[in-house]
Amino acid sequence: MDKKICVVSMSVGKPASMTAAWINNELIMAERTSYPERRRDMELQLLRELREKEEKGFIVLVEEENSF
């Protein structure tokens, strides 16, 4: 089954996302997006983009380290 994927990494280096497609058992990397390091600026941009990706049928994965 073909899938559209968006992965976000927020705890290693500069926050970034990567889109990819899983087509015919092959992973194809598509687009990398960097986000501002200032948390509030990053959240404003990222939340809007993640909503758009979900509406377009992407599977969205977010990686974040939390030190509670």
PELINRA-V800083 format. One record per residue. N is the residue number from 1. RES is the residue in one small letter. NEAR is the number of other C-alpha atoms within 10 Angstrom. D_CENTER is the distance of its C-alpha to the mean C-alpha in whole Angstrom. Layout:
n = [N:N]
res = [RES:RES]
near = [NEAR:NEAR]
d_center = [D_CENTER:D_CENTER]
This chain:
n = [1:2:3:4:5:6:7:8:9:10:11:12:13:14:15:16:17:18:19:20:21:22:23:24:25:26:27:28:29:30:31:32:33:34:35:36:37:38:39:40:41:42:43:44:45:46:47:48:49:50:51:52:53:54:55:56:57:58:59:60:61:62:63:64:65:66:67:68]
res = [m:d:k:k:i:c:v:v:s:m:s:v:g:k:p:a:s:m:t:a:a:w:i:n:n:e:l:i:m:a:e:r:t:s:y:p:e:r:r:r:d:m:e:l:q:l:l:r:e:l:r:e:k:e:e:k:g:f:i:v:l:v:e:e:e:n:s:f]
near = [6:11:14:18:21:21:17:20:17:17:12:10:8:12:20:19:20:15:19:18:18:14:12:9:10:9:14:13:13:11:10:13:11:14:17:15:14:10:11:10:11:16:14:12:12:20:11:10:12:20:12:12:17:14:9:10:11:19:16:16:12:11:13:11:9:6:4:3]
d_center = [20:18:14:11:8:4:3:3:7:9:13:13:14:13:9:7:4:5:7:10:13:15:18:22:21:19:15:15:12:12:10:9:8:10:10:14:15:17:15:17:16:12:12:14:12:8:10:12:9:7:11:11:9:11:14:13:13:10:9:6:6:6:9:11:15:18:21:23]
